[in-house]
Amino acid sequence: MELEAIVRSAGPSMIDVEAVSGYLSALKGAKFLKGEANYPTQVQVRAFFYSSDTRADARTPYLDVAWIDIEDGVHIETLRLGNTSDTTEWMYGDKSLYEFVKMDLTGFENASARQEYAQKFPRVVRRLESYQRYVMKMSTELGVQMELVLRGAKGIASFWLACQFDGKGLSTPALLRETDRNVAALRQVYYEIAKRQKDLYWIYALPANRKGTPEED
């Protein structure tokens, strides 16, 4: 079935799409545009929003893209926080490049698909799994549905944050309050993981620091 037919069969949305787009623009400090959903999502998309303002990205990296699915679920994602290429090179040195670039990391979000990588680069996988545990903890504390997204391909896997909530039946003011709450959660957790990534760089990346550094817990 074509996407248009799927969306029609789902019925009309009760969400004020323009209000969501306008509010995201206010939070971003740059206009969010409605475009084609050529971004990899796990659900059928009713409306997709993005900003092409790179200066705004530098100010608000915790708000990158958003979409409304055909069940009126609202999804928001951050910019990329990092990838296995950088993290592995920091923790294991330049020579590690020759090993991991040949590995197929498709399906890296599944623990079973990370086994080979974990055998060669255990500190990297432990670090990512520590981020996952932190995100789960903060998701519970903040009362939002948030996750660390891992997505792999040939030679590399990247990670970022995502939030989602059910917008069905919410009035427009309630919808915007929930949007604001989820973006605030993404902001808090994004900057904490970004800080941990920065700390990781200073601990490992400099050759003088890398030698004799203990394994990650």
Secondary structure, 3 states (H helix, E strand, C coil): CCHHHHHHHCCCCCCCHHHHHHHHHHHHCCCCEEECCCCCCCCCEEEEEECCCHHHHHHCCCCCEEEEECCCEEEEECCCCEEHHHHHHHHHCHHHHHHHCCCECCCCCCHHHHHHHHHHCHHHHHHHHHHHHHHHHHHHHHCCEEEEEEEEEECEEEEEEEEEEECCCCCHHHHHHHHHHHHHHHHHHHHHHHHHHHHHHHHHCCHHHHCCCCCCC
